[in-house]
Amino acid sequence: MTLKALTSDEIDQFNRDGYCIVPSLLSPSDLSYIKDYYARAATAQTSAVPGSTAWDQDENSAPVLRRAPAPFDNDSGFRAIFSSPRVLDHVEDLIGPSIYLHSSKLIFKPARSGRRKPMHQDLAYWTDMSARQVTLWCAIDPATPERGGIEILPGSHRRLLPHEDLDDYQVREEELDLSQVRPAIMQPGDALFLDVMTVHASAQNRSDHDRLAAVVNYYSQPKSATQTSRYGSTLPLRAPHHQLS
């Protein structure tokens, strides 16, 4: 297999552990743009009629935009970043030359807040979408254990585990070997490529600094007319040449 962007060591780690981290995938200008987009989204939310949009808010005294859904669909600049050859070359190395958007979001964890997301597998939220797919999690601010970073259970991507509605839709953590969990420590611009069956969580933000992340999921097939998940697209971001002719 000829790789376009990832190294053989990164591919080996992804296959073995269910994830790999690529440093500095996003440029400083990309980071500035995404921060500005989040600020615009937050301003639009606080001026909107409560309940009139899909934005989520933390239960704080002041409104905090915790999640901005579908920036890939809603903003051409965000879409340009995450459909660029620089990004899609990495995605192709993992899921092949047919690439479709699955979903996207911005996740914000304010300082001294931002709840913990328990251990889960992304695929558990859309089990009818079974073709190859990958989650791209980009640090816009530093992502550390104290700042609400990602925690990963390496090698947990071999099978889909049962999920239950507990603190969240999650795996029962007492049934996992949490001593094997590793923090994904990332600097702004670093990119975590995560198998959608890799068990992972994110910590509460215990620091005095905010944490913003951009998450984009990519899929290797067009959205099926029979799937129950609302995610997916019928238009390719990238396709083999014979499909485009």
Secondary structure in CASP SS format (residue, H / E / C, confidence):
PFRMAT SS
TARGET T0000
AUTHOR 0000-0000-0000
METHOD secondary structure of the structure
MODEL  1
M C 1.00
T C 1.00
L C 1.00
K C 1.00
A C 1.00
L C 1.00
T C 1.00
S H 1.00
D H 1.00
E H 1.00
I H 1.00
D H 1.00
Q H 1.00
F H 1.00
N H 1.00
R H 1.00
D H 1.00
G C 1.00
Y E 1.00
C E 1.00
I E 1.00
V E 1.00
P C 1.00
S C 1.00
L C 1.00
L C 1.00
S C 1.00
P H 1.00
S H 1.00
D H 1.00
L H 1.00
S H 1.00
Y H 1.00
I H 1.00
K H 1.00
D H 1.00
Y H 1.00
Y H 1.00
A H 1.00
R H 1.00
A H 1.00
A H 1.00
T H 1.00
A H 1.00
Q H 1.00
T H 1.00
S C 1.00
A C 1.00
V C 1.00
P C 1.00
G C 1.00
S C 1.00
T C 1.00
A C 1.00
W C 1.00
D E 1.00
Q E 1.00
D C 1.00
E C 1.00
N C 1.00
S C 1.00
A C 1.00
P C 1.00
V C 1.00
L E 1.00
R E 1.00
R E 1.00
A E 1.00
P E 1.00
A C 1.00
P H 1.00
F H 1.00
D H 1.00
N H 1.00
D C 1.00
S H 1.00
G H 1.00
F H 1.00
R H 1.00
A H 1.00
I H 1.00
F H 1.00
S C 1.00
S C 1.00
P H 1.00
R H 1.00
V H 1.00
L H 1.00
D H 1.00
H H 1.00
V H 1.00
E H 1.00
D H 1.00
L H 1.00
I H 1.00
G C 1.00
P C 1.00
S C 1.00
I E 1.00
Y E 1.00
L E 1.00
H E 1.00
S E 1.00
S E 1.00
K E 1.00
L E 1.00
I E 1.00
F E 1.00
K E 1.00
P C 1.00
A C 1.00
R C 1.00
S C 1.00
G C 1.00
R C 1.00
R C 1.00
K E 1.00
P E 1.00
M E 1.00
H E 1.00
Q C 1.00
D H 1.00
L H 1.00
A H 1.00
Y H 1.00
W C 1.00
T C 1.00
D C 1.00
M C 1.00
S C 1.00
A C 1.00
R C 1.00
Q E 1.00
V E 1.00
T E 1.00
L E 1.00
W E 1.00
C E 1.00
A E 1.00
I C 1.00
D C 1.00
P C 1.00
A E 1.00
T C 1.00
P C 1.00
E C 1.00
R E 1.00
G C 1.00
G C 1.00
I E 1.00
E E 1.00
I E 1.00
L C 1.00
P C 1.00
G C 1.00
S C 1.00
H C 1.00
R C 1.00
R C 1.00
L C 1.00
L C 1.00
P C 1.00
H C 1.00
E E 1.00
D E 1.00
L C 1.00
D C 1.00
D C 1.00
Y E 1.00
Q E 1.00
V C 1.00
R C 1.00
E H 1.00
E H 1.00
E H 1.00
L C 1.00
D C 1.00
L H 1.00
S H 1.00
Q H 1.00
V C 1.00
R E 1.00
P E 1.00
A E 1.00
I C 1.00
M E 1.00
Q C 1.00
P C 1.00
G C 1.00
D C 1.00
A E 1.00
L E 1.00
F E 1.00
L E 1.00
D E 1.00
V C 1.00
M C 1.00
T C 1.00
V C 1.00
H E 1.00
A E 1.00
S E 1.00
A C 1.00
Q C 1.00
N E 1.00
R C 1.00
S C 1.00
D C 1.00
H C 1.00
D C 1.00
R E 1.00
L E 1.00
A E 1.00
A E 1.00
V E 1.00
V E 1.00
N E 1.00
Y E 1.00
Y E 1.00
S C 1.00
Q C 1.00
P C 1.00
K C 1.00
S C 1.00
A C 1.00
T C 1.00
Q C 1.00
T C 1.00
S C 1.00
R C 1.00
Y C 1.00
G C 1.00
S C 1.00
T C 1.00
L C 1.00
P E 1.00
L E 1.00
R E 1.00
A C 1.00
P C 1.00
H H 1.00
H H 1.00
Q H 1.00
L H 1.00
S C 1.00
END
